[in-house]
């Protein structure tokens, strides 16, 4: 009997402490589905690897030389999934605002590492299953055992709240557990645009716009500073 090949997820370690990087490398080697592309001690080298390879997961230390971990992450246009590794618990809230998969405190026990990787795999599998592009005019999104059909023309805007997204349509609001960055990849950029880390809008649905805000369905949505240079409304 031929078994299907095991899935492989490409990952990188961004860590300037050699011992911490070595521990992560050992943990990664114990998971046959993880493929370590490289170890980086700073954000510059990490940027190079991200531009050359398709990376699914990044283990990111926050206290890097020159550019700090979160500053680096904020600058990435399409970041991979991120598991933060740090000795400092006070940055957890900021981390979750940046859509990270998990937050590991050093020293990291293997069991806790395995749990974090499990969360990442759940998100990756959800991404594969959730976004089935059918015809151009709609998408199917899995919700439990059901498939919800959403007509793209009915979408006003999509809002992210922690690990959930709310899709606001003409008739109702749908809620799904998935990162906003993943649904963004399945939408036509000529119609939909990301204006903020928490919002994707349908351009034809804009009622009022300014340099900092757009209004859709009577709701004022902020334009994030990071997104201003990329937005053509």
Secondary structure, 3 states (H helix, E strand, C coil): CCCCCCCCEEEEEECCCHHHHHHHHHHHHCCCCEEEEEEECCHHHHHHHHHHCCCCEEEEECCCCCCCHHHHHHHCCCCCEEEEEECCHHHHHHHHHCCCCEEEECCCCHHHHHHHHHHHHHHHHHHHHHCEECCCCEEEEEECCEEEEEEHHHEEEEEEECCEEEEEECCCEEEEECCHHHHHCCCCCCCEEEEECCEEEEHHHEEEECCCEEEECCEEEECCHHHHCCCCC
